[in-house]
């Protein structure tokens, strides 16, 4: 059994096996006459995703859309490979992210600073450029027709300025990327995702409240799977995010102008590891995906800029 078995009818989850681990990152096939893939995972697992689509009956000429919540490599790194496997697919992305898919040099440089050379080589890989003619920059509130299903594209900044969420109104399924945070099935605890370079608390809270206005029946996270009840999880995401920000701000005040990332990370660990049941949890997956240090780096940058 997998948590992906609990997705609504018409949605197929594909475990990308990112980093060689199950239940870390998923892509989602939304069926229709013109089906869509939401999220690709990193480049190193593009073959896993392609095989998952084939197993779901999607041939090379069938896939019409590849929708990216944002361009971080764990969500979008495989897009350049998959557009070659699926030559009829149009890539849908936030307008701010579109140019970085055509010319990913700055994206790769930023990713290398965040992840380090070892993880870039063993977990993520690079990103193959996508031809500009294959990319559609989605306006806020735009709807794409899959034929028997539709996807509403919602600009949802906070985690990243180029973040969007995807809502299938007939199913009530909201695909949130990283805007809600991370809930690993092995732990069940919601951890905010506040990475550099452009995390913004107020924008993130605004996105969460916009999600709640949609009253989704299914809340679907890239990391990992459907979580519920949706209204309670969205309220929890806001409450926990605000406490993370308060903790980081208190640590910054305590250490003054010379505050460093490790001091913010230590404050987060001290407050939240006991709540997360860290010793009984799944530190390897969290370390790979959403560790305290990367979150602290984003929070410190936010503190310095807001």
N, C-alpha and C positions, 0 to 999 in steps of 0.2 A: 504493500500500500504506500502511496505517496500523497502528500497534501495536494498535488496537482490533480488528483482524481476528484477533488471537490470543486473544480471549476465548473461554471455553468455550461449547459449544453451549447454547442457552437463555438466553444473555446477549447483549444488543445494546448496544454503546457509542454514545453520542451526543456528538460534539464540540460543545460549546456555543459555540465561537468567541468566548470571553470576551475582551473588549478588542480584538476584531477579529483575534485571533491564533488559529491552529490549535494543537492539542496543548498547551493550558494547563489546561483544566478539562473534565471529562466527567461526563455523567449516564449511568446504566446501567439499561436495561430488563431485568428478570428475568421471563421468560415463565411463564405458567401460566394456568389458567382465570380467575384473578383476579390479573392481572399487577401488578407493582410497578415504580415508578421510584425508583432510589436516587440522590439528589442532584438538585438543580434548576439549579445555576448561579445567577448573579445575575439580578436582575429584567430588566436590559436585553437579556438573551438568552433570556427565557422563550419567545418566539416561535420561536426556533431549536429549542429542546427540543421544543416542541409539534409542530413540523413533523417532527422526527426520529421522534417516537412515531407520527405519522400514517404516515410512510414505512415504519415497521415493522409497520403494520397495526393499530395501536391507535386505535380511534375514541374520540370524546368520552365515550361511556358505558362504555367498557371498562376504563379504568384504575381499579384498586381501591385501590392504596396509593401514597403518596408518602413515602419514607423518607429522613430527613435524618440525616447523620452528626453534624452540629451546626449551629448557627444563624448562623455567620459568613456574610456576604453572598455570598461566592463559592460557597458550598454550598447556601444556603437562600433567597437573595434573591428567587428567582422563584416561591416556593411560593404566595404569595397570588394571583398571576396564574394559575398552573396549576390551582389548585383551582376556579377559575371556568371554565377551559377543560374540565376533567374533573370534572364535578359529582358523580360517584359515588366519588371518591377520598378516602380517609381519610389524614390526615397523621400519620406516626409520628415521634416526636421524644423525646429524653431529657426526663424530667420537669422538670429545671431549666430547659430551654429553652422549654417549652410556653407559658408566660405571655408570653414576649417575642414570640411569633408573634401572639398575640391583641392585644397592645398593644406595638408595636415601637418606641415613642418612645425608650426608653433604649438599645435596640440600635442605632438609627440614630445617636443622639448619640455613642455609643462608636465606631461605625464611622467617622463623620465625623472624629473625632479621630485615628484610626489612618491612614485613607486620604487625608484631605484633600479639599477641595471639588472639585478638578479630577477626581480619580479617581472620586469619588462620582458626579459628573455624567456622566462619559464611559465608565466601565467598569462600575460597579455599579448605579447607580440606587438607588431606595429599596426598600421592602418593603411590599406591600399587606397589611393585617391579615387574619388568618384567623379565621373564626368558631370559637369554642371548641368547638362541637359537631362540627366537622370534624377535631378533633385528638385523637390517642391518645397518651398519655404511656407510653412503653414501660418496663416493669420489666426489670431485669437478668435475662437468660436466657430471656425470653419468646420464644415462637415464633409467627409468623404463617403461616397456611396460604394458599398461593397456588393450591392445586389443581394438583397435579403438581410443585410445588416448595414449599419452605418457607424461611423466613428466621428465623434465631436472632439476637436482638438482644442485644448485649453492651455493657454500660456500659464505656467505655474512656477514663477521664479522663487528663489529663496535658497534652495540647495545649490542651484546654479542659475545664472541669468538666462541661459539658453535652455531652460527646462520646460517641458510641456507634459500634460497628462492627457490620457485618451479615455473617453467615455462612450460606451455603447449603451444608448438610452433604452433600447428595447429589452436588453438583458439586465440593465442596471449595473453593468460591470464597469468599474473605474480602475484603469491601469495607471498606477501612480509613480512609476519610476522610483526615484529616491526621495520624493517629496514628503512622504509619510515617515520614512526611516527604514530600518532593517529589522525584520523579525525572522530569525533562523528557526526552522521547525525543531531543531535539536534542543533549543533553549526556550523558545516561546516568548522571550522578553523583547520589547520594542526598544531599539537604540536609535536615537537621532543620527542623521548623517549630515555633518557640518564641515565639509572639507574646504580647503582653499581651492581656487583663489577668490571666489565671490559669494560665499555664504552670507546671507542677510536674514536676521531674525524676523524683522517685521514683514518682509516679503514672504518668508516661509509661513508665518502664521496666517497671513492673508490668503495664501494658497490653500492651506488646510481648511480655512473657513469657507472658501469657495467650493471645495470638495463637499463639505457638509451640506451646502445648499442644494447639491444635486441629489441628496438622499440615496446614495448608492446602495444597492442590495448586495453587491459583491465588491470587496476592496481587494485589489490584486497587486501585490508587490513584486518587483523584479527580484528582490532578495527577501522572502522567497515564498511565492504562492499566495493563495487567498487567505485573508485573515478577517476575523470578525469577533463580535458583531461590528459592522462598519461604523456606526455612529459612535459607539464607545471607543473604538480604536482611534478614530480621528480626534476625539476629545483627549484621549491618553497621549497621542502624539504631540498635541499642542502643549499639554501640561508638562510633559517630560522635556520637550525642547526648551521651554521657558526655564525650567530648573537647571538644565545644562548651561544655558546662557548666564543665569544668575551665579552659578558656581564658578564659571570662568571669569566673570567680572569681579567677583569677590577675590579670587586668587590674584588677578591683575592689580587690584587695589592694594592687596597685602604686600606684593613684591615691588610695586612702584614702576617707574619708567623702564627699569632693566628687566622686567618680567620676560621669561623665556617660555618656549613651547613646552618644555618638559615640566615646568612648574604648573602650567595649566593642566597638562595631562595627569600629573600626580593628584591634583585636586579632584579631577573627574573620577579617577580610579578610587580615591578614598571615599567619595560620596556614593558612587554608583555600583562599584563591584559587589558590595554586600547585597544590594537589591537584585542584581542580576544572577546571584548564585554562581559567581565566577568559578569557584572550585569544582562545582558540579556541572558547569556549563560547557561551552564549546569554544575555548579560547583560540584554537587553531583557525577556525573559520572566521571568527571576528577579527583576528590579527591579519588575515589575508584580505578581508573585505572592508572593514569599518573600524579600525583600531582607535584606541584613545588618542594616540599621538596625531594621526591625521585629522581627527576631529578637533583636537586642541589647536592645531595650526590654523584651521579655518576660523575657529572662534577668536583666536588672538588677532588675526588679520581683521576680522569684523570689529573687534574692540578698538583697534587702532584707526579704523576708517569711519565709524558711525558717530 
